[in-house]
Amino acid sequence: MAKEKIKNSIWFVIFDGLKIYFSNIDKFILFMLFPVFGQIIGLLLTFGLTIGLADRVAQKAQSMNSALAIILLLAIPGLLIFLKAFWDYMVAYVALNSMTEGALTTGHVYDIQSHRQVATRRTFKYIVFLLGVGVLSLVAIAFSIIPLLGLIPPLIFWVFFVLVYQVFTFEDELSVKECFKRSYELIKGDWARTLLLMIILWFFSIYIITEGVSVIFDCLHLTDRICALFDIVGNNIQLEYFNKALRYINMQEITVKMISKLLFMTALTTIVAGLSLPIRSICYTLWYKTMTNLKDGKVEQKPKKQKKSKKAEEE
């Protein structure tokens, strides 16, 4: 295999990405702690206070309006924590790309605040960019529910625009619209390889780790104990109305335990996906640089040697 093909392969990207990640693993994990767990804590605090204390507030409040006002006040601290953590998580999509650039040039990741400023110094533009990502995501989801099409449109969408965050990070002169166009141009012609890279990263950085942690929790008999913390949600849902409809169509009824297990797995997957975001961002940044070099002609493929015909040799 030619040297150029080795450097431009997804395996080289994954290998180099893991090397960068594990050589700076402490900084990446610390950087993602609040963005990931802050969202979980904020949601738990919000729903815990509002749902858990709703009955007591309703009994002691003088009117329905005052009860709603008190419940709203109880939700504010958790919502503020969630929103701050969510914003930091969105900033991480850009900051991690900058960190990767720093690791490539210096071999280390430092001055985290300067990497965050790659996004925060363009706050308004970044918010517009995120709104664009959100709108296109909704369009892709809408297409996914159309019969016969299924997940094909969302899949095509995410593959072609998987590098938009890298484009936004490194090509700050481009407009929001041009960021999406640039990502499309970089992926065009390498859609299959990019899809394979995405599948590999998703499978090993999210699915395998989530299932592994779940198995460990089961072996330690921790799953049921943790799921019990989510029972408050199921206990406050009128499941009988849903189960009555499910019995009518001969489907399995929903139980509090099922809801708790679903919430537990959702939280676990969210945590794993969040903490492993640096691995995916690093690999996508390396893939962006590879595609940029190829498409901009900075890396030239060696032409194949052509055999001379006997007639040409005689001449």
N, C-alpha and C positions, 0 to 999 in steps of 0.2 A: 504494500500500500504506500502511495506517495506521501511525502512529508506534509504537503499541503492538505491532503485529504484527512490525515490524522489530526492535524490542528483544527480543521473545520468540522470534525465529527462531533456528534452530541456526547459521545463517551468521553472525549477530551474535555468538553465543557463540564460534564458532571464530575469528573475526577478532579479537575482544577478547582471547581466550585467547592467541593467537599474539603479540599486542602485549605482553601481560604477560610472556610467556615470554622473548621476545627482548630486552626491556628489562632483564631480570635473568638472562640466559642463563649468565653466568659463575658466579653463585651456585648456580643449579640444577644445572649440570654438576658443579661441585665437590662439592655435597651428595650426588650420586648415585654418585660414583666408587667409594668403598669398598663401599657396599651391593651394587653390581653386580659389580665386579671382585674384591671379596673373596670372593664365592661361587665364582666361577670359579677363583681361585687356591687356595681351600680345597679344592675338589674335585680339582683337578689335583695338589695336594700330597698329598692323602689317597691317591688311587689310584696316583699315581706312586711313592710310597714303598712302599706295600703290595704292589702288583702287580709293580713293578720289582725289588724286593728280596726278594720271597717265596722264590724259588728259592735264593738265597744264604743266607737265614736258615734255611730248611729243611735245607740241607746242613750248616751249622755248629752248629745247635741240638742239644742233647743229647737232647731228647725233643719229641714233637709239642706237648705242652702249653706248653713253654717257647717253641717257635717261634710258636705262636698268641699268646702273651703279648707277645712282641717285636713281632710284626706289629701288634697292637693298640696298642702304645705308639707305633709309627711313624705310626699313623693319627690319634692324638689331636691333634697340632698343627694339621693340616689341618682336622679336624672343628671345632676351636674357632674357627678363622678363619671357616669356613663359617657356623657357627651365629651368630657375632657379626654377620657381614655380612647374614645372612638376617633376623635380628631388626631390624637397622637398616633393611633394605628394607621390612619390614612397618610399622615406625614411620613410614617416609616416606609411606605411604598417607594417614596422618593429618596429618603435619607439612606436607606440600605443600599441603593444603587450608588450613591456617592461614597459610602463606606467601602464598597467593593472597589471603586476606582482608587480610593486611597490605599487599600490593601495591595492593589496591583502595582502602584507606583512607589510606595514606601515599604511594603511588606507588613505594615501594622495598621490598626484602626485606632485613631485617637481624635480628640477634639470633636466629640459627638455633636455639640451644639452647632458647630459650623456645618455639619452634614444636614442637620435639621433645617437650617436656614436656606438650604437649596429649595425647599418648598415654602417655608414661612415668609421669605422675602418676596414671594410672588403669591401671597395668600389669595387675593381676589382671582387671579388667573387660575390658580389651582382649584379653587371652589368651582369656577365655571367648567374647568376640565373634569372634575369629579361629577358634576351634573351631567356633562356629556356622556361620561361612562355609564352613569345611572340610566339615562334615557335609552341609550343603545342596548343596555342590558335588559330593560323592560321590553323593548321591541323584540329582542332575541327570545325572551321568555314567552312572549305572546305568540310567536311563531311556533314555539315548541309544543303548544297545546293543539295546534291544527292537525287534524287526522292525516295520516299518510306521510307527513313531514317529520313528526316526532322531534328528536334532538338534533337533526341535521343542521338547520339554520343556526342555533346557538353554538354548535360545535365549530362551524365555519367561522362564525363571528369571533369567538374567543381565540382561535388560532391566529387569524389575521391581525388581531389587535392586541395580542398578548404582550407586545413590546411597547405599548403606548406610554407606560410609566417611565421606561428607560429613555424613550425619545423626549418626553417632557423634561427629564432630569438633565440630559446631556446636550440637548439642542434647544436651549431656552429662547432662541430667536424666533422659533416657529410659533405660529398661532395654535389655538386649541384644535381647530379643524385640520391644520397641517400636521399636527402630531398623529392623528389617526391615519391620515393619508400616508405619512412617512412609514408608520408601522406596517401598513398594508404593502407598501412597496418593498420593504425589507423582507417580508415573509413570502411574498409572491415568488413562486418557483421553488420554495423550500417548505411548502405547507406540510407535506408528509413528515419530514424530519422534525419540524417544529411540533407537530402533533405527538410524535413519538416521545420527544423530550418532555412535553407536558404530562403525558400519561405516566412516564417513569417517575417524574418528580412527585406527582400526585400519589401514585401507588406507594412509594417508599417513604415519603415525608409525611403523609397523612394517614392513609389506610392501614399500612403495616403497623405504624406506631400506635394508632388508636386501638386496633385489635389486640396488639401486644399488651398495652396497658390494661385493657378490659379483661384479658385473660388473667393477668397478675392480680387484679382486684377480685376476680372470682375465686382464685386460689386462696387468697387471704381472707375471703368471706367479707369483703368490704363493700361489694356492690349493693347488697340489700340495705346496708346501713346508710350509705350515701344516698341511695334512691329514696329512702324514708324522709330525707330532708325536703324532697320535692312533693311529698304527699299533700302538703297544704294547698297546692295548686289544684290537684284532682279533687280534693275534698270540697273545694269551693266552686266546682263546676256541676251543673245539674245534668249528670250523665244519664239519668233515666230518660230524658227526652230524646237523646241521641240513640240510646240502646233500644228504645221502643221502635224507632225507625229502622234500626239495623236488624231487629228481630223480624220485622215485617218483610225484609228482603233476604232473610236467612243468612245474615252475615254475623261474624263474631262480635260479641259485645265488647265495649270499651270498659276497662277497669282502672281504678286509681293506680294500681301497680304498673299497668301498661304505660300510663301517662308519665309516671315518675321515671320509668326506665327510658322512655323516649327523651325526656328532658335531660336525664343524666348523660345519655350517649351524645345528645346534641351539645351539651356543655363540654364534654370530653373532647369531641371532635373539634369544637371551636378553639379550645385551649391548645390542642396539638397543632392545628392549622396555624394558629397565631404564633406559637413559639417556633415553628418550623418555617415561618415566612422568610427569615434570612437565607435559608438554603435555596429556596426557589428564586428569591430576588437576585442572589449572587449568580446563579446559573443563567437566569434570563439576561442579566447584565453582560455576562460573558458571551451569550448567544447574540445579543445586540451588537457587541463589538465585532464578533465574527461576521455577522451578516452585513454590517456597515463596511468592513474591510472588503468583503466580496463584492457587494453591489456598487461600492464607490471605486472599485478597481485598484485598491491599495494592495491587494494580494493577487498576484497573477499566477494562474495555473500554468504549469509547464506544458507546452504543446507536445502532443504525441509524435514520436519520431516516425517518419514515413519511410518505408523501404523504397530504395531507388530501383527502378526497373532496369533490366539488363540493357535495354536499348539506350537508356539515359546514360548508363555507365560507359557504354561503347562510345557515345558522343563526347 
